Amino acid sequence: MPQSTDDNVLTGLKKRQQVIMANKAVFLWVAASSFVIVICIVAAQFLVRQALFNQKVINEKSATNKIAEDNVKNAKVVKEKVDALIADENLAKAKANPGDKNFQVILDALPADKDDVTFSNSLSRIIIRNSGATLLSLSVGDAIQTPTTPVTPVVVSEQPTTPQPLHFSLAANGNADQTKNLLLDLERTIRPITINRLTIQITAGGWGTSIDGETYYLPAVNMKPGTKSVKP
């Protein structure tokens, strides 16, 4: 039985509505799928960044642990060397006071700043005086000392960051034994000393000794636990 024109129109409208609804459903599925994919991509990027950040933190912790282990090993080596120096006979001969321990000589030999005055006093009151020679003149860095001129402290404006030379020059007079003792005492001291020029003149008045040299100082290192921020 043939369909009427009205039935054909209704059938066409239903099909069109079905197509429209199907398109809407497909659009919604595509939109939902796209949203899920975007969320997955963002989550994956976050997880990758977090993994890289965690690895950086692990690397920093490993480096810190390695430094701590090396410090423990080095501390044992330093202790052994210090113990050996404490029993050193040459250090015992370089003590400022007979009641001091050898360890005090080690501390005196490791200045943390430009110690013009301290080194000048060490030369004049310990090394030269113990040798029995007579001090004629003494100059250490910016501090100048003579038998009648007191030492004036010098203010250091900047702290050096590497070992720095400290120049000194001295002139003394004495006999052969006193001159020998003076040179031996300079050699025995644990503080590093470089003799750039040594002049000995023998006259009727005795042995005149003139020395130009350098010693060195190194700033103290402050070691304390700290924190380090690791950025992603």
C-alpha angles and dihedrals in degrees: 000000000000118000121240124244091253091056091052091052092050092048091051092050092050092050090049091049090049090051091049092049091047090051090050091050092049090048091051092048092048091048092048092047091049090050091050091048092050091049090050092049092049091047091048091051090049092049092049092049091046091050092050091047092049089051091052090051091049091050092051091048090049091051091049091049090050091052091049091050091049091049091053091051093045091048090059091051092048091049091052092050093046091049089052091050092049089061094044113123094208090059090052089058091052096055116128092215125026090230094056122102123236089251089067089059089054091052091048090052094055106065117184095203143023098297102184094153097044094049091044091053091046091055096044102036100035116020101032096035093048091050091057093232122135117247113229101173139345131191124181117179105301095344116093121190132183128171089269102031120082121223116258117210115241121218113226113213099193132037112228117231098203132044107290128199120240112201122216137174130188139179123202138167131211145117126292095274094046091050090049092050090049092055093043092051090051089051094048096053113105091219111100109252127178117199108212097175133011122185125180120185120188114209137155088269094058140267113328112205124194120184131183116185149131137244127187142229134195127200118250118259116227110212120191137144114271143173131242126201116223114204122208 
